[in-house]
Amino acid sequence: MEKLSSVITAIKGKRIHQILPNLSYGDAISNYVIAIRGYLRSQGAESSIYVLNADDLVAGEGILFHKRKPQSQDILFYHHAIGSELTAWVAAHPGPKALIYHNITPYELYAPYFPDFANKLLAGRKELQAAAGDFQNALGVSDYNCRELGEYGFNEPRRLPLIIDPETFMSGAVDNDFLAKLRDGKKNILFTGRVAPHKCQTDLLEAFSWLRLVEPDVRLLIVGGHGEDLDPYYEEIKEKIRDFGLENHVLVTGKVSDEKFKACFAAADLYWSMSEHEGFGVPLIEAMWFDIPVFAYNSSAISETLGSAAFMFNDKNNMPALAATARILLNDETLRRKIIAAQQLRRRDFLPEKVYPYLEREVLRLVNSQ
């Protein structure tokens, strides 16, 4: 890695932009993009974010692509996670560019619920394969993603880890009224992330129903955005809650404020993930920063994210056994302390100061190719 002074000299005054389809408030990719822009600007670069769409809460962070586009000589980082008209445009960009791959959820997981969205996921993978020859620089936020890039024909993909700054989600006020309601004597199990088929909240509900047979004084918090009545997966979630008789024991919050988000983490006794596809897994690291033991299904990039710091399982078929393990993780203080101690070490690997050298390497590679 080159020294920081060399990086500043190389970057200062350069036009280094990022481009992605959507910028969403609280979204892991969006937070990553904003963090990269902050670093580039701190080194003296001119850096903007170009998007097709942006949530109202982050509308000021991005430039709408249809109103203004990067110039032909600009350096671009393109974030790919779904089918988009942007892929072909960036692939044809004559200036230096790198693709950053966040992985694409297998379309089969969405097809029964959201066929139109499933088609966008399938298109994203087809676009990835078609663009392989157009990007000399391909980056994955995990080794799991890099392996997929290699399978799609990208040459020597390199890892560019996500930047997870605890100050962005731990600082600031907590909703103390909501926290007090959660700290009512019940133990709280937490899962965060949008209500979506690949997150497998339905499996979590089934396992939780078994847990309540042996640990009745427990609550499940499912925190994340969802559709309304026309969302078939959300409807299935509500149906499962009724079928398992969990109406008074499960709280599906939808999107929450930052203050309530922190309250959920502050009140949690266990973070339990049944997700079957993660290109990385930011909420797992967030849970580590709140000193919550993590219990997670070992799929996709989850084992790479957690390292040896958390309690993972490879089989979801034996729900009573998973419930029994969750009960141990809720009550065995010696085991909990060991897991938390390991997580306190692992979480530091994604701090900004640990990731910036990777980013500096890639920026210098692109600057030097001009």
Summary of the structure (lengths in Angstrom):
residues: 370
radius of gyration: 21.2
end to end distance: 19.4
largest distance: 63.5
contacts: 1227
relative contact order: 0.13
helix: 48%
strand: 17%
